[in-house]
Amino acid sequence: MSHAPIAYTYEADVHCPACARARFGDALDDPDTEDREGNTLGVIFEWDETPATGEHCGDCGEEVAEPWADDESEV
């Protein structure tokens, strides 16, 4: 299990590490970095709970968490 984030949360969406790095650069490594809404960045790791239908980057659409059910009704 890797300790690297699978995604970041900012500006009311989920973003893959590549898009987050492109947006924030080295500031991504600073835990006090804030988005345009004034919120600190959130981090999602592979052991964190994700939606049953998976999670995708709000910028590029890359899948950051695989679905673990076909739809929410299976949960």
C-alpha angles and dihedrals in degrees: 000000000000123000091210116111117256092203146353130225121220139134090024095299144082119254133189118242093255094054092043090051090049091051100043106019113192090349086076087077093056111091090209096059112126132204124229089276092059095252124131114244119267123220127214119201127192091257094054121102114263132181116285089240094053133249131266135193112265090218109042101012095237114157108248098173125028119233114258095192134030092241141345091271090072093060 
